[in-house]
Amino acid sequence: MAVFSSIGKRFCNQALNGSKPSRLHFQSIRTLLLQSASESVKVHRHSDADSGIVQINMERPEAKNALGKDMLRGLLNSFEAISTDPAANVLMICSSVSRVFCAGADLKERLTMNVSEVRATVNSLRSTFTFLEALEIPTIAVIEGAALGGGLEMALSCDLRICGEDAKLALPETGLAVIPGAGGTQRLPRLVGKSIAKELIFTGRKISARDALSIGLINYCTPAGEAYSKALEVARDINQKGPVAVRMAKRAINEGLEVNMASGLDVEEECYEQTLHTNDRLEGLDAFAEKRKPLYKGN
Ligand SMILES: CC(C)(COP(=O)([O-])OP(=O)([O-])OC[C@H]1O[C@@H](n2cnc3c(N)ncnc32)[C@H](O)[C@@H]1OP(=O)([O-])[O-])[C@@H](O)C(=O)NCCC(=O)NCCSC(=O)C[C@@](C)(O)CC(=O)[O-]
């Protein structure tokens, strides 16, 4: 059921960690609750000019947003709903829980599972984050506090990561005598290089947002409590661009990086072709000639 709500102060954990809140935290951001995908996952659509921005809030405070069955089902339901929403142009993934983005696998639930249940759960975590990575629209992980194990693996499946400076990131799985199982062994080295990824995964070491920025793991490190404001700024910027163009740019980069340069350039050509016949391309040229802002409709 769709319900109008205001998530101005509780959309993200940033204002609750004792740091000085920024001006934006006290603005009321009007959103529409699109879906309660589960007890612990809510999907909101921003309103008015921001209506192309969709936001997922993780809300499982008692377990620090650990990825238990209900949370995982809620995330997959949300990603599936967003994948078929033609009005969605950009997704922000946030936490409503103070000082944590996501604590990774639910270790209490795990204790009750036999080996085949563990295998099925890890496979399900991996495929859920692969689905997230494959969404056509850009995705932004908004991180204040801890992003650990599966929590960091979810963020690695997003296109961009924006952290408050109190954030702590790690893949601590080897300390639990397992390995990252939700894509971490593959996505971390692709992002930061083999050598740094190996060190972080072998040791399970927690790194600060500043260190994460310096190794290219995240896009921005903001003052503590301001990751949401920065992410919203970036999301608004993306939301104003030609929606087909942004989707095709994401596809060209993702698919092109998996193949050699010549095949990658073929992918680029194919993706460019998709933009050629859009009304938005003509609107962009008209707006330039008329010295006004373009108004894109996504077709
Ligand atoms: C997140 C901080 C820093 C907060 O640190 P804090 O703010 O000091 O909070 P806390 O440690 O007091 O935790 C508050 C409550 O949340 C619970 N909690 C907390 N985390 C979890 C969890 N993961 N699963 C289940 N419950 C969790 C914790 O047990 C506690 O419950 P209480 O004792 O009050 O009943 C700290 O709690 C922490 O370090 N948690 C553990 C992080 C961790 O090791 N995560 C698992 C990574 S392994 C993984 O993700 C595996 C994967 C996905 O790659 C593959 C696979 O599935 O196997």
The ligand as an SDF file (V2000), in Angstrom:
LIG
                    3D

 58 60  0  0  0  0  0  0  0  0999 V2000
   28.0720   -4.3830   13.8820 C   0  0  0  0  0  0  0  0  0  0  0  0
   28.8520   -4.1730   15.1560 C   0  0  0  0  0  0  0  0  0  0  0  0
   30.1840   -3.4890   14.8790 C   0  0  0  0  0  0  0  0  0  0  0  0
   28.0130   -3.2740   16.0800 C   0  0  0  0  0  0  0  0  0  0  0  0
   28.6440   -3.1490   17.3390 O   0  0  0  0  0  0  0  0  0  0  0  0
   27.8670   -2.5580   18.5890 P   0  0  0  0  0  0  0  0  0  0  0  0
   27.2110   -1.2600   18.1840 O   0  0  0  0  0  0  0  0  0  0  0  0
   28.8320   -2.5310   19.7210 O   0  0  0  0  0  0  0  0  0  0  0  0
   26.6520   -3.5670   18.8490 O   0  0  0  0  0  0  0  0  0  0  0  0
   26.7230   -4.9990   19.5110 P   0  0  0  0  0  0  0  0  0  0  0  0
   27.9520   -5.7520   19.0860 O   0  0  0  0  0  0  0  0  0  0  0  0
   26.4600   -4.8600   20.9790 O   0  0  0  0  0  0  0  0  0  0  0  0
   25.4630   -5.7070   18.8310 O   0  0  0  0  0  0  0  0  0  0  0  0
   24.0990   -5.3730   19.1610 C   0  0  0  0  0  0  0  0  0  0  0  0
   23.2450   -6.5850   18.9190 C   0  0  0  0  0  0  0  0  0  0  0  0
   23.2610   -6.9100   17.5480 O   0  0  0  0  0  0  0  0  0  0  0  0
   23.6230   -8.2630   17.3840 C   0  0  0  0  0  0  0  0  0  0  0  0
   24.3680   -8.4520   16.1510 N   0  0  0  0  0  0  0  0  0  0  0  0
   25.3960   -7.6990   15.6790 C   0  0  0  0  0  0  0  0  0  0  0  0
   25.8630   -8.2060   14.5420 N   0  0  0  0  0  0  0  0  0  0  0  0
   25.1330   -9.3100   14.2870 C   0  0  0  0  0  0  0  0  0  0  0  0
   25.1610  -10.2960   13.2760 C   0  0  0  0  0  0  0  0  0  0  0  0
   26.0280  -10.2040   12.2360 N   0  0  0  0  0  0  0  0  0  0  0  0
   24.2810  -11.3010   13.3400 N   0  0  0  0  0  0  0  0  0  0  0  0
   23.3840  -11.3870   14.3340 C   0  0  0  0  0  0  0  0  0  0  0  0
   23.3110  -10.4940   15.3410 N   0  0  0  0  0  0  0  0  0  0  0  0
   24.1760   -9.4710   15.3120 C   0  0  0  0  0  0  0  0  0  0  0  0
   24.5130   -8.5550   18.5880 C   0  0  0  0  0  0  0  0  0  0  0  0
   24.6210   -9.9320   18.8100 O   0  0  0  0  0  0  0  0  0  0  0  0
   23.7680   -7.7980   19.6560 C   0  0  0  0  0  0  0  0  0  0  0  0
   22.6520   -8.5580   20.0830 O   0  0  0  0  0  0  0  0  0  0  0  0
   22.4300   -8.8770   21.6670 P   0  0  0  0  0  0  0  0  0  0  0  0
   23.7260   -9.4700   22.1550 O   0  0  0  0  0  0  0  0  0  0  0  0
   22.1810   -7.5300   22.2670 O   0  0  0  0  0  0  0  0  0  0  0  0
   21.2740   -9.7840   21.6690 O   0  0  0  0  0  0  0  0  0  0  0  0
   29.1120   -5.5160   15.8880 C   0  0  0  0  0  0  0  0  0  0  0  0
   27.8680   -5.9970   16.3760 O   0  0  0  0  0  0  0  0  0  0  0  0
   29.7400   -6.5700   15.0530 C   0  0  0  0  0  0  0  0  0  0  0  0
   30.9370   -6.5760   14.8660 O   0  0  0  0  0  0  0  0  0  0  0  0
   28.9230   -7.5520   14.5720 N   0  0  0  0  0  0  0  0  0  0  0  0
   29.4200   -8.7180   13.8630 C   0  0  0  0  0  0  0  0  0  0  0  0
   29.8960   -8.4220   12.4500 C   0  0  0  0  0  0  0  0  0  0  0  0
   30.2330   -9.6940   11.7230 C   0  0  0  0  0  0  0  0  0  0  0  0
   31.1690  -10.3740   12.0500 O   0  0  0  0  0  0  0  0  0  0  0  0
   29.3880  -10.0410   10.7080 N   0  0  0  0  0  0  0  0  0  0  0  0
   29.4320  -11.2960   10.0080 C   0  0  0  0  0  0  0  0  0  0  0  0
   30.3170  -11.2050    8.8050 C   0  0  0  0  0  0  0  0  0  0  0  0
   30.4520  -12.7770    8.0330 S   0  0  0  0  0  0  0  0  0  0  0  0
   29.4940  -12.6420    6.6050 C   0  0  0  0  0  0  0  0  0  0  0  0
   28.8520  -11.6270    6.4130 O   0  0  0  0  0  0  0  0  0  0  0  0
   29.4710  -13.8740    5.7680 C   0  0  0  0  0  0  0  0  0  0  0  0
   29.1290  -13.7880    4.2690 C   0  0  0  0  0  0  0  0  0  0  0  0
   27.8510  -13.0170    3.9770 C   0  0  0  0  0  0  0  0  0  0  0  0
   30.1760  -13.1760    3.5260 O   0  0  0  0  0  0  0  0  0  0  0  0
   29.0410  -15.2150    3.7410 C   0  0  0  0  0  0  0  0  0  0  0  0
   28.1540  -16.0940    4.6100 C   0  0  0  0  0  0  0  0  0  0  0  0
   26.9250  -15.8480    4.6490 O   0  0  0  0  0  0  0  0  0  0  0  0
   28.7020  -16.9820    5.2740 O   0  0  0  0  0  0  0  0  0  0  0  0
  1  2  1  0
  2  3  1  0
  2  4  1  0
  2 36  1  0
  4  5  1  0
  5  6  1  0
  6  7  2  0
  6  8  1  0
  6  9  1  0
  9 10  1  0
 10 11  2  0
 10 12  1  0
 10 13  1  0
 13 14  1  0
 14 15  1  0
 15 16  1  0
 15 30  1  0
 16 17  1  0
 17 18  1  0
 17 28  1  0
 18 19  1  0
 18 27  1  0
 19 20  2  0
 20 21  1  0
 21 22  1  0
 21 27  2  0
 22 23  1  0
 22 24  2  0
 24 25  1  0
 25 26  2  0
 26 27  1  0
 28 29  1  0
 28 30  1  0
 30 31  1  0
 31 32  1  0
 32 33  2  0
 32 34  1  0
 32 35  1  0
 36 37  1  0
 36 38  1  0
 38 39  2  0
 38 40  1  0
 40 41  1  0
 41 42  1  0
 42 43  1  0
 43 44  2  0
 43 45  1  0
 45 46  1  0
 46 47  1  0
 47 48  1  0
 48 49  1  0
 49 50  2  0
 49 51  1  0
 51 52  1  0
 52 53  1  0
 52 54  1  0
 52 55  1  0
 55 56  1  0
 56 57  2  0
 56 58  1  0
M  CHG  5   8  -1  12  -1  34  -1  35  -1  58  -1
M  END
$$$$
